[in-house]
Structure formats: C-alpha cells, structure tokens
Amino acid sequence: MRRAFSFFYIVGSTIILSSLSLIVSFFDKDKKGVHAISRFWAKSLLSVWGVRITVRGLENIPTPPFIFMCNHQSALDIYTLIAGLPLAFKWLAKRELFRIPFIGWAMTRAGYISIDRENPREALKAIDDAGRKIRQGMVIIIFPEGTRSEDGQLLPFKQGVFNLAQRARVPIVPVGIEGTSRLQPKGSFIPKEKGIVYINIGEPVEVGSKGSAEKARLMSEVRDRIEGLMTCRET
C-alpha cells in the first residue's frame, strides 16, 4: 500500500509542480521561485518516503559563483541535493532528460544546462555557454562520473566537466553523498526502505591555469576529496 501511494504521489506531484514551475518561470527572472518549487517537491517526496537528510559542511560553501561536484549513487541523490543544499543552483544534465514530459520542460524553463553526449561539437558549445553563465554568477551541480555507480564506488570521472571548470575559473566544491544507494538502488523507481542520507560538503578546490596538467591535478584532488566525504558521517 505504501509503495502504491508513493508511486502515485511522485507521478502526481511531478506533473502538478512541474506545470506550476512552467507557469512561474515566465514571471521569475532569476528562477529562484522555480527552485523554491523544486525544493518543496523534493522535500515532500522525501517526507512521503521516510528519508531524512543530515548535512555537514555548510560553512564550506563559498560566495557564488562556484561548481558543486558530487558522487552519484542513485536517483535519490537528486531529491536529497535539491532538499539539502540551501541555495538555488542549476543542473548540468544529459540532453535525454530534457525530453521527458513535464519535468524536462520545467528543467528547460528553469535554465538547466543540457549536454548532448553524442554530438561533441554541440557539447563543446554547451560547455562554453555554461562557463560564461557560471562566470556571471550561476551555481551549477555536476556528477563528474556521468552516470550512477551500481556498487557505490566512484566511477572514472569525465574530462569534459573539468574542461568546464577550467573555462569558468571558479572554485569546485566537492560533495559526498552516503546512503542513497542502500535506500534506492540503481533501477528502483522509489526508495525501498526508510533511512538517513548523509550529505558532506568539503572545502573548495581552487582552479588554476588552463592546460592538461592542471586538469589532471583537479581531477585527482576532487576525486580524493569526494571519496573522503562519501564515508564521513556526522557524530
């Protein structure tokens, strides 16, 4: 019964609140209202599912602009990050998600950044555009693995997101999530059990000059930071 209610709630709330976001977006220049609707949506879903969030490291969040980079274990990551991070941000996401009715339309109107992985030329243009928007003050969040990990271990990072970081020349804030893969394994539409998700925010990593050596340093340092944050629980 609980799972049936959860299923209908996520479908119904997504259609209703995505539609509301579409309407609000035409009058909401900075899209903070749209993000507020997204936070309400995420928090309501977590409440229905019995998922609680513990966030540590909020003091490490710098003044915008910057880039969040986070490990990716589950679809539940998206809801917990929207609900747990106390500021408006945009997602960098694969283009396929923008084609989903209602939620994809709302993502487009919210100003989220679409990346076409099958078209390198278009992907490069999107990265250049994203870099310009970040320099102008936008905060974005990226999963540098590019997809969800099935066993909870970090997958290899995609180089393109670090090309973006070097173009934007803003700090990278590492984030580690722990608990989402246990509650909602890859392939599950809704969480299978109640529980706590830990979100740990690390100190910013400064981005230096352009070049392959600096990109390699960034990838290594951000990976080390995220790995450490993934197993760091608040006591």
N, C-alpha and C positions, 0 to 999 in steps of 0.2 A: 504493500500500500504506500509506504514511504517513498519507494523508488518511482512508483507511478506518479505520485504527486510531484516529486522533484522533476520528473521528465516534463510534465505539462507546465510546471511553473517556469522552467528555463525557456521553453518554447514560447509561452505566452508573454512572459516579461520581456524577452528579447524582441519580439515583434512590436509590442506596445512602446517600450522605451526607445528602441531604435527609431521608430516612427516619430516619437516626440523629439528625439535628438535631431532628426532631419528638419523638423519644423523650426526648432530653436536655432539651428545653425545659420539660418538666413538672417537672424537678428543679433547673433552673438559673434561680434567681430573677432575677439581674441579666443573664442571657443572654450572659455572657462565654464560657461553654463553647460556646454555639451559634456565636458569632462565631469562636472558635478553629477550629471545624469548617469554617466558611466560608473562613477563611484557608488551611487545609490544602487544601481543594478548589480554590481559585483558584491557589495555588502549584503544585499538582500539574498542573493543566491548562497553565499557562504553561511548566512544565518539558517536558511532552509536546510542546508546540507550538514549543519552542525560542525562547521570548520572554523576554528579560531586562529588568529594570527598573533604572533609575537614578533615585534620589530625591534631591532637593536642597531644603533649606529646612526640615528637620525642627525646627530651633531656633525657627522662627516659630510653631509650634503652641502656643497658649496653654493655660492650665489650663481644663478644661471648666467650664461649657458654652459651646459656640460652634457655628457653622454653617459647614461646608465648602461652597463653591460652585465648580463645575468646568465647563470646556467639555466638550462631548460630541461625539466624532467617530465612535465605533464601539462595537459591543457589547463589544469588548475592553477598553474603559475600565473596565467593571465589575470584571473579573477583576484588572486591574492596580491599581486603587484598593484593593480588598479585600486584595490581597497586599502592597501597598507602604506603606499607611498603618498605622503601628504602634500603633493603639489601636482599641477597639471603638466602632462607630458604627452608626447606623440609616440606612436609605434612605428618602427621600420619593419615592414612585413612583406611576405611574398605576394605577388600580384593576384594569385588564385583566391586569396581570402577576400579581396575586394569585389569578387563576382558573386559572393553569397548574398542572396536577397536579404533585405533589411539591414543586417549587421554590416555587410560590405558597403552598402550605400551610406550608412551612418559613418563608417570609417573614412570614406572618401570626403564627406562633408566636414568631418572633424579635422581634416588636414593631415591624416596619417600618410606615411610615405610608402609608396608601392615600389617593389623591386621585381623586375622581370628576370628571373634567373636563366631563362632560355635565350635571352637576347642581350649579349654583352654590351652592345652599343647603347641600348636603352637603359641598361643597368648603370652604365657609367654616367649617362646624363642624369639619372635619378640621384646618384651619389653626389654629383656636382651641385645639383639643386638642393639636396639635403644639407650639404656643407654650408651653402650660402644661408639657408634658413637658420641653421644652428648658430652661425656667427652673429646673426641678427637677434638672437635671444631664445631660440627654441630649445627645449629639453626633449631628447628622444631616449627611448629604451630599445636595446637590441639584444637578441640572443645570438652571441657570436658563433655558437655551434651550428646555427642554421636550421636545426630540427631537434626533436625531443630525443633524449637518451633513453634507451629501453632498460638499462640496468642502473641508472643513477650516476654512472661515471661520466666525467666530461668527455665529450667527443672532440675531435680536432676542430680548431677554430677556422672560420672562413677569413681569408685575407681581405676581402672586399670591405668588411666593416672597419678594418684598421686603415684602409685607404681613406675611408670617410673621416675617421678620426684625425688623420694627418691633414686632410683638406680643411677640416673645421678648426683645427688648432685650439681645441678646448679640452679641459680635463675629462678623463674617463673615471667614472665612479663604479667600482666593482660591487656586485651584489651576489650573495649566495643564498639560494633557497634550499631548505631541507624539509622533507615530509610530504611533498606533493605527490611524488611517485608512489609512495606507500598508500596514500589515500585514494588516488585516482591514477592507476597505472595506464600506460600508453594503450590506446584502443578503447578505453572506457569513456562513455558519454557523460556520466556523472560520477562523483566520488562513491566508492564502495563502502566507506566507513567514515565515522566522525573522528576528529582529532585536531591536532595543532600543527600549523605550518610556521616555520621559523624563517624570517627574512633578516639577513645580516648585511648591513651596508658598511663597506670599507672606506678607507681614506682614499681621496682622489689620486689618480696617477696622471702626472703631467705629461703632455705630449710635446716632444721636442721638434727638431727639424725633420724635413721630409727625407725619404731615402729608405732603401731596403733594410739597412742595419737598424735604423730607428724603429721600423715596423716590426722587425724580429724581436727587438727589445720589448716593445709594447705588448706583443702577443704573449711573450714569455711571462712578463711581470703581471699582466692582467690575469692570465691563466693561474699563476701561483696564488694570487690574491683570492680569486674566486674559489679555488679548491680549498683554501683555508677557511673561507667564510661558510662553505657548504656544511661543515661539521661543527660550527661554533654555535652552541646553544646558550641562551641566557640562563644564568643561575640565580 
